């Protein structure tokens, strides 16, 4: 007998297709010197997923390097919501190429239909994202880190998909297919939250994640896909202390900025621990932090400020 979960389960063929979607996302077309085009995909709805833009911008910058240097830091701002119906053009500016450090500025634009003053149809350039990324070889040296948090092993935990199935009968039937769409990465939450009626809790959550079927890929692909993955869950961490989830009616939530530091090599085909917390929420914004761990090593950190705006009528009832 087929269950509701079975209807939305990911088959091996679909898992392979999901990995190919991710690789297609990173497969940019070079339009001219230091200008690249990436296609938009429906990862979270009609607006371009922030993780997609982070990943594509990082790949565009990496394509302009003459030496094989991994990224060690990136700092980006989401300036407008992108439209998944349109491709994104990444304009890269070479700021520095030193013996060790290389720096790139990346501007992401979309060309939208508009009308000239004369009433003629034209394309208008809209900047949706800007980022500076720095690249440097792994050269060893002084080495220190804090201790990795001790959490249950990933395979002892249900997948995100299995957890969502527990709430399926509380979701509007018209929204169930969207709610149950599998991620393109495997996520196993350590502190699962009720997405329908969340309790007020300490703003701290953690997930195990991986892309097991990725195959052999260069380090820049692993870094781009970690940047992609870092945008899942992080912005919602600040909602937890208020007992609000992303499904709250009247909630406007979006990433404003995003930074990452890559500290050590990692393999995204194997499980990484993504530990997230929030320090503060105020004036319709929340500041969220995250650490990525693998095999006891701190491999990357991230920070993001997110927009968390509630309509006044909703806010008065909380």
C-alpha positions in Angstrom: 0.0 0.0 0.0 1.4 3.4 -1.0 1.6 6.0 1.7 1.6 9.8 1.3 5.3 9.8 1.9 5.8 7.2 -0.9 4.1 9.5 -3.4 6.8 12.1 -2.8 9.8 9.9 -2.1 13.0 10.4 -4.2 13.8 7.5 -6.5 17.5 6.7 -7.4 16.9 8.1 -10.8 15.5 11.4 -9.4 18.5 11.6 -7.0 20.9 11.3 -10.0 18.8 14.0 -11.8 19.1 16.3 -8.8 22.9 16.0 -8.8 22.9 16.8 -12.5 20.7 19.9 -11.8 23.3 21.1 -9.4 26.1 20.6 -11.9 24.1 22.3 -14.6 23.6 25.2 -12.2 27.4 25.6 -11.9 28.0 25.1 -15.7 28.3 28.7 -16.7 28.6 29.9 -20.3 31.3 32.4 -21.0 29.9 35.3 -22.9 33.1 37.4 -23.2 36.2 38.1 -21.2 35.3 37.7 -17.5 31.6 37.7 -18.2 29.5 34.5 -17.6 25.9 33.4 -17.8 24.1 31.0 -15.5 20.7 29.5 -15.8 18.1 29.9 -13.0 16.4 27.0 -11.4 13.3 26.5 -9.2 15.0 25.6 -6.0 12.6 27.4 -3.6 9.9 29.1 -5.8 9.6 31.9 -8.3 12.5 33.9 -6.8 16.1 32.8 -7.4 17.5 30.9 -4.4 20.2 32.9 -2.7 22.4 29.8 -2.5 22.2 29.4 -6.3 23.6 33.0 -6.8 26.3 32.4 -4.2 27.4 29.2 -6.0 27.3 30.7 -9.5 29.1 33.9 -8.5 31.9 31.8 -6.8 32.2 29.7 -9.9 32.4 32.7 -12.2 35.2 34.2 -10.1 37.1 30.9 -10.0 36.9 30.7 -13.9 39.0 33.9 -14.1 41.9 32.6 -12.0 45.1 31.6 -13.8 46.4 29.7 -10.7 44.5 27.0 -9.0 43.6 28.7 -5.7 40.7 27.8 -3.5 38.5 30.5 -2.1 39.2 31.5 1.5 36.5 34.1 2.0 33.5 35.7 0.2 31.2 38.6 1.2 28.0 39.2 -0.8 24.9 41.3 -0.7 21.5 40.3 -2.1 20.2 43.5 -3.7 17.0 42.3 -5.4 15.1 39.1 -5.7 16.0 37.4 -8.9 13.5 36.0 -11.4 14.0 32.2 -12.1 12.6 32.7 -15.6 15.6 34.8 -16.6 19.3 33.8 -16.8 21.8 35.6 -14.6 24.9 37.3 -16.1 28.0 37.5 -13.8 30.4 40.3 -14.5 33.8 39.6 -12.9 36.4 42.3 -12.1 39.9 41.3 -11.3 40.9 43.4 -8.3 44.2 41.7 -7.5 46.5 38.8 -8.5 49.3 38.6 -6.1 51.8 35.8 -5.4 49.4 34.4 -2.7 46.1 36.3 -2.7 43.8 36.9 -5.7 40.6 39.0 -5.3 37.6 39.3 -7.5 34.5 41.5 -7.5 31.4 39.8 -9.0 28.2 41.6 -10.1 25.2 39.5 -10.9 22.6 41.1 -13.2 19.4 40.2 -15.0 18.0 41.9 -18.1 14.3 42.5 -17.6 11.7 43.7 -20.1 11.0 47.4 -19.8 9.8 50.4 -21.9 11.8 53.3 -23.1 10.6 57.0 -22.7 9.5 56.7 -26.3 7.4 53.7 -25.5 9.6 51.2 -27.2 10.4 47.8 -25.6 13.9 47.5 -24.2 15.9 45.4 -21.8 16.9 47.0 -18.5 19.8 45.8 -16.5 19.0 45.1 -12.9 21.8 44.3 -10.4 20.5 41.5 -8.1 23.7 40.6 -6.2 27.3 41.8 -5.6 30.2 40.0 -4.0 33.9 40.2 -3.4 35.8 36.9 -3.1 39.4 36.2 -2.1 41.4 33.2 -3.1 44.6 31.8 -1.6 46.4 28.5 -1.6 46.3 26.2 1.4 49.8 26.8 2.8 49.8 25.3 6.3 51.2 27.3 9.2 49.6 28.0 12.6 46.6 25.8 13.3 44.0 26.0 16.0 40.2 25.4 16.3 37.6 24.9 19.0 36.1 21.5 19.5 33.4 20.1 17.2 30.0 19.8 18.9 28.9 16.3 19.9 25.7 15.3 18.2 24.0 12.1 17.2 25.5 10.4 14.1 23.7 11.4 10.8 22.5 7.9 9.9 20.8 7.6 13.3 18.5 10.5 12.3 15.6 10.7 9.9 16.0 12.7 6.7 14.3 16.0 6.2 12.0 14.4 3.8 10.9 11.8 6.4 10.3 14.5 8.9 8.2 16.6 6.5 6.0 13.6 5.9 4.9 13.6 9.5 3.2 17.0 8.9 1.7 16.3 5.5 -1.9 15.8 6.7 -1.7 19.3 8.2 -0.7 20.9 4.9 -3.3 22.3 2.4 -3.6 19.6 -0.3 -2.9 22.3 -2.9 0.5 22.9 -1.3 1.6 19.4 -0.4 3.6 18.7 -3.6 5.6 21.9 -3.1 6.0 21.2 0.6 7.3 17.7 -0.1 9.7 18.6 -2.9 13.0 16.9 -2.1 16.0 19.1 -1.7 18.9 18.7 -4.1 21.1 17.9 -1.1 20.5 15.3 1.7 19.7 17.0 5.0 19.2 15.3 8.3 18.1 17.8 11.0 19.4 17.2 14.5 16.8 19.4 16.3 13.7 19.1 14.1 11.1 21.9 14.5 7.4 21.7 13.9 7.0 23.9 10.8 3.2 24.4 11.4 3.1 25.4 15.1 6.7 26.0 16.2 7.4 26.5 19.9 9.6 29.4 21.1 13.0 28.0 21.6 16.7 29.0 21.8 17.7 30.1 18.3 20.0 27.2 17.7 19.7 24.4 15.2 22.0 21.9 13.4 21.8 19.7 10.4 23.9 17.0 8.8 24.2 17.4 5.0 25.9 15.8 2.0 25.6 15.3 -1.8 26.6 11.6 -1.8 26.3 11.0 -5.6 28.3 14.0 -6.7 31.2 12.0 -8.2 34.7 13.4 -8.6 34.7 17.1 -8.9 37.4 19.9 -8.4 37.6 21.8 -5.1 35.9 24.9 -6.6 32.7 22.8 -7.2 32.8 21.5 -3.6 33.2 25.1 -2.3 30.4 26.4 -4.6 28.0 23.6 -3.5 28.8 24.3 0.2 28.0 27.9 -0.4 24.7 26.8 -2.1 23.9 24.5 0.9 24.8 27.2 3.5 21.7 29.2 2.5 19.3 26.5 3.6 17.9 27.0 7.2 20.3 29.8 8.2 18.0 32.8 7.8 15.2 31.0 9.7 17.4 30.5 12.8 16.5 34.0 14.0 12.8 33.1 13.9 13.1 30.3 16.5 13.1 32.6 19.6 9.8 34.0 18.4 8.0 30.8 17.8 7.7 31.5 14.1 8.5 29.4 11.0 8.8 30.2 7.4 5.2 29.1 6.9 3.9 31.9 9.1 1.3 34.0 7.2 2.2 37.6 6.8 6.0 36.9 7.1 8.4 38.4 4.7 11.8 36.7 5.0 14.8 37.0 2.8 18.6 37.0 2.9 20.2 40.5 2.9 23.9 39.6 3.0 26.0 36.4 3.3 29.7 35.8 4.1 31.7 32.6 4.2 35.3 31.7 5.3 36.8 28.4 4.1 39.3 27.1 6.6 40.3 23.6 5.6 39.7 21.1 2.8 36.5 19.0 2.8 34.5 16.6 0.8 30.8 17.4 0.3 30.1 13.8 -0.7 30.6 12.9 2.9 28.4 14.2 5.8 29.2 17.7 7.1 27.7 19.1 10.3 26.1 22.5 9.9 25.7 24.1 13.3 23.7 27.4 13.3 22.7 30.0 15.9 21.4 33.6 16.1 22.7 36.3 18.4 20.0 39.0 18.0 16.9 40.0 16.1 15.8 43.7 15.9 14.2 46.2 13.5 12.9 43.5 11.2 16.4 41.8 10.9 18.2 38.9 12.4 21.9 38.0 12.5 22.7 34.3 12.1 25.9 32.4 12.2 27.0 28.9 11.2 29.9 26.5 11.3 30.6 23.5 9.0 32.4 20.6 10.5 33.7 17.3 9.0 35.7 14.6 10.7 36.3 16.8 13.8 37.7 19.7 11.7 36.1 23.1 11.4 36.1 23.5 7.6 34.0 26.7 7.0 32.1 29.4 8.8 29.3 31.6 7.6 27.3 34.6 8.7 24.1 36.1 7.3 21.8 38.9 8.1 18.2 38.2 7.1 15.1 40.3 6.7 12.3 39.1 9.1 9.3 41.4 8.6 5.8 40.7 9.8 2.7 42.6 8.8 1.6 44.8 11.8 -1.7 42.9 12.3 0.3 39.6 12.7 3.0 41.2 14.9 0.3 42.5 17.3 -0.9 38.9 18.0 2.5 37.4 18.8 
